[in-house]
Every structure is written in structure tokens, then in C-alpha cells.
Amino acid sequence: MVKKEELPACPVATTVQLIGNKWKLLIMRNLRLRPWRFNELQKSLEGISQKVLTDSLRSMENDGIITRTVYPEVPPRVEYALSELGESMRPIIDAMEAWGIEYKKKACY
């Protein structure tokens, strides 16, 4: 997890630092629905590379936004889900979705 002294002074900048890239937001969008496996996420996020997905998931796990659960099976099964902290961001993602829907209604022909 990031140390307080490493975070920007501005709270908005802090949020942007933690989830402010396209892929992290789209990963969180998916994880709102249910836990996902790596390959499911990669297939659902058109254009994301394996490296970028891996790096994004690791970063989000280190920041406490998602959890990674490894099931002791053969072959091993790994699932990613929103953590309690990640769940607290659900209203933000929901609001972004609602705004996008309204924008598309008004601005797109």
C-alpha cells in the first residue's frame, strides 16, 4: 500500500493516482459485477496486453483496491474481486456509468 507521504496533497489527485488510468477503471467496472479470473478479464478488455493487465492488477492489489484469491486446485484457480476499499468506490464508478449513459443520449447522433 502507498504511504501517506507518497500521496499527493490534493484528494482528487490521490484518487486519480490510484485509479486514474483507463484500464484500472475498466477492471473496476467489471469487478463491480462479480469476481473475475485473469483470462476472463483479458478477454473482456479489448486491447489490453497481458503485461498491462498483470501490472494493473498487481498495482491495485498493492493499493488495497482489489483482492486476489488463489484456490488450491489443480490447475490453480485465481480470482480477482473488489476489496472493501474497492467497494467503497462503487458509487464513483456507478456515477461515471450514469453520466456516460446520459452523455451518449444527448451528444451522440
Secondary structure, 3 states (H helix, E strand, C coil): CCCHHHCCCCHHHHHHHHHCCHHHHHHHHHHCCCCEEHHHHHHHCCCCCHHHHHHHHHHHHHCCCEEEEEECCCCCEEEEEECHHHHCCHHHHHHHHHHHHHHHHHHCC
